[in-house]
Amino acid sequence: METNEPHDRLAALEERVRLLEDHVAVYRLICSWGVGADIGSGEAVAALWTDDAVLEFEATRVEGRSEISAMIDSDHQQSLVRQGCAHVQGLPVVRVKGNHALATNYSQVFLHTDDDGFETWRVTANNWEFLRTADGWRAARRTSHVLDGSPQARELLGRALGESA
């Protein structure tokens, strides 16, 4: 029910602004993941997550900020950084409900090639879960699947449309 009462209109406007700010915070966290990975800063990437965060991709499960930091600081990731990599995050579909948010997006990793070009190394579907904390929004979980035609990847993408839990 719409109202012309200034107090009600102001409260509705404040709620809309808060929702927009929540979306922007989630976008920023997702994009910061790629930037942090590309500069090889485990500390910067770990700061985006809750203490008990979970990152799952293929057969790998990484738990907590220290393991996330170690993954970024690993020889494998650092070799990608030295080669020249770009973890490009697609604009996510975000749903915010109170202090929780869900986001689904595509991501691509590009690697620099010897001929001064780039090749697509991987393309994934991602499902993110975020929590509002005393320090602002933080990523609590990310599940990723390579877009290889598998039902797991399609299920993750379906979450953006509310077609799967």
N, C-alpha and C positions, 0 to 999 in steps of 0.2 A: 504494500500500500504506500503510494507516494504521499508526501505531506509537504506543505509549504512552510511549516514551522521552522524557523532558523536553527533551533537546536537540533532537530531531527535531520535537517539537511546537512548541517555541519558534521554530525556523527556519521552520516552515510558517506560524505566526502572523505572524512578521515579513514574510514574503513577501505574505501576504494584506493586511496593513496598508499595505505599500508600494504594492500595486496600487490600493487604495482611495485613497491619497494621490495617486497618479498620475492617477486619474480626476478627483478634485476639482481638481487643478491644471489639467487640460484644460478642465473646466467653467468654471473661473474665467477662463481666457484667452478662451474664446468669449464669455462674458458681458461681460468687460471691453472687448471690441471694440465692442459696442453702446454701452456707457456712454461710452467715449472718443469715439466718433463723435458722440454726442448732445451732448456738451459742446464739441465742436469742437477737441479737443486732439490735433493731429498728433503731438506729442512723446509723449504718453501711449500713443497707439495704436501708434506705431512701436516702442516699447519692448517690445511683446508679441511681436515677430517676430524671426527670425534676420536676420543682416546681408544674406543673399542670398535673402530670402523672395520668393515670387511670389504675386500676387493676380490672379485672372482672373475676369472676369464679362462676359457677353455678348461684345462685340468688343474689350474693354479688357483690357490686360495691364499690371500695375504691378509693378515689380521693385525690391527692396531697401527698407530702412527709410526712406531719404530720399524715395523716390517715394511710399511709403505715407503718410508725414507730409505731403508736399505735397498729396496727394489730399484728406486730411482738412482741411488748411488752405486748400483752394481756395475760390474765390468761390462755386462751386456748393454745396459742403457747408456752408459758413458761412451761406448763404442758407437752407438747410434748418434749421440750428440756430436762426437768428433767427425762422423761421416756427414752430418747435416740432416736433421730430421725435423718434421713439422707434424705435430699431433693436432690436427684441425678438428674442432668440435662443431658439429652442425647445431643450428638453433634448436633448442629442446622444446618439446611440448611439456608444460609444467602445470601441475595441479597442486594448489596449496590448501591445506585444511588445518587451521590452527597453527600448531607448532611443528607440523610435519609437512613435507613436500615430496612429491614424486615427479621425476622428470624422465623423459625418454628422448634419446637423440641418436643420430648417426655420428660416427667419428671415422676419420681417415688418418693414416700415418703415411706421410710421403718421405722418401729417402733421396738424398742427393746422389746423382750418378756421376760416373767418370767423365761423361760428355757434357757436364755442366747443366744437365737437365734434372728432372725428378721422376721417380717412379712411385706408383702407389704400392705400398708394402702391405697394408691391410685396411679393410673397411669393416667396421663393427656396428652392431646395434647395442645400445647401452640403456640400462635402466638404473637410475640413481634414486637413492632415498636420502633425504636431508632432514635434519633436526634443528630447530631454533634453540640455541644454547645461550648461556649468560654472555658469551663472547660473539653472539650473532649466529647466523646460519652456518652449519658445518655438514659436510658429506658424512653419512653414516654407513652407506653401502652402495657399491656399484657392481652390477653384474653385466658382463659383456659377452657377446658371442660374435664370431666372425660371420659375416653375411655369406654363407656357403650353401644356402638353400635348405639348411636344417630347420626343423620345427622349432628348436630353441630360439633361434634368431627371430623367426616370425612371431613367436610368443612374446618376446621382449618388445618388439615393435607394436604388437597388438595392445599392449598396456597403455600406449599413448591414446588409443581410441576407446579404452575401457573394455576391450574385448577379451581380456584375460586378467587373472588376479596377480 
